[in-house]
């Protein structure tokens, strides 16, 4: 608190004598300007020095706080002590905010009613069983409230989108990179069947023994692709040389694809399949 606030006077009180100015020494500074006399019209709002106690969510929160603070058994609440402390707190908030205290006063009336019922002799029910403890309903509400409060605290500790972290969003221009459709095994199988069907139409029934080399046909396929951008899949096979040559050529092309020496591409679904070299000579 500044010197100017400390010197404030209340209505009805005599104003304190003004301090003597010695050698033009200011008693305070206001907005950087020296102040040689204390003002007599200072007003301090009533709430300026208000002390705030613990904030509670409601009557059940206050009751639970009083019970847990003194380690009372929630199943055997000493209503006399709890009610006395509860009413002391309600009296404090009633003097400041009557509208806020109304909800707490309702719970105070319930506590007094329960205490009065406990002082009366218990009445047995029609079937002769013991009457229910007057505190049972209050205990049930307190237990449920505590469970919900603890669950809410655990949920609040979990990371939340927008509060504890943000989802990263990155824009990537996809149109700049052409993406060719992948050639599936079923499409290769269908293309191979068509080549075999054409080969059977031109097949000769001449039985001969021929030594065929997969490596040799791999070299033949590479030479046929040299200097050409694309070659249609079917153009790599010579149907007139027989099924055996077609099989070896197909195996050679699969081996080249496995070794990443050729690429098998297709412009769109059901379009012709093309083969090209995986590298372009400079």
MOHUTA-V473227 format. One record per run of one state. SS is the DSSP state (~ for helix, > for strand, _ for the rest). FROM is the first residue (numbers start at 1). TO is the last residue. If there is no record, write none. Layout:
# MOHUTA-V473227
SS_FROM_TO, SS_FROM_TO
This chain:
# MOHUTA-V473227
__1_2, ~_3_6, __7_27, >_28_30, __31_32, >_33_35, __36_45, ~_46_49, __50_58, ~_59_69, __70_78, ~_79_94, __95_97, ~_98_119, __120_135, ~_136_157, __158_160, >_161_161, __162_164, >_165_165, __166_180, >_181_181, __182_184, ~_185_201, __202_213, ~_214_225, __226_230, >_231_232, ~_233_236, __237_238, ~_239_241, __242_242, ~_243_258, __259_261, >_262_266, __267_272, >_273_277, __278_282
